[in-house]
Structures are given as structure tokens and as C-alpha cells.
Amino acid sequence: MDMITQVMNIFNGTYQDDRGYIHHRVQGKTYDIRMHPMTLEWACSCPAYKFGRGKQCKHIKEIQEKA
């Protein structure tokens, strides 16, 4: 388990970076799912998001359904 995953597990599965993005993790995955609260812009580091040209992937949808 990497350091970021350990920290996110301690702090309720999210953290906010200095640029304002809120980072999420789906349990069991290492993909970085991030959302900017001012612009409501979502992004994911998974191949489906990258090669889908910015379309929402299942990881983003899973985080949105939790909220």
C-alpha cells in the first residue's frame, strides 16, 4: 500500500491539495479521482477516462453516487 492510500484511509478516503482539488480513491484501486469544488470539474487517472477523452468513468460515477 502506498503512502497516499494510507493517509487517505486515515482521513476518510479524501484529501485536498494546495490547488484546491479534492482527491478520492475507490477502495481497492490506486486511481486518483479528483474534483475541483469551484469548477465542479472531475478527472480520473484510469485508462478508461484518459482514452475516453474526458468522459466520466465508472470510478467518478461511484464517488458521485456515494456523496
PyMOL commands that set and color helices and strands:
alter all, ss='L'
color gray80, all
select helices_A, chain A and resi 3-10+47-51+58-66
alter helices_A, ss='H'
color red, helices_A
select strands_A, chain A and resi 14-16+22-24+33-36+41-44
alter strands_A, ss='S'
color yellow, strands_A
deselect
rebuild
show_as cartoon
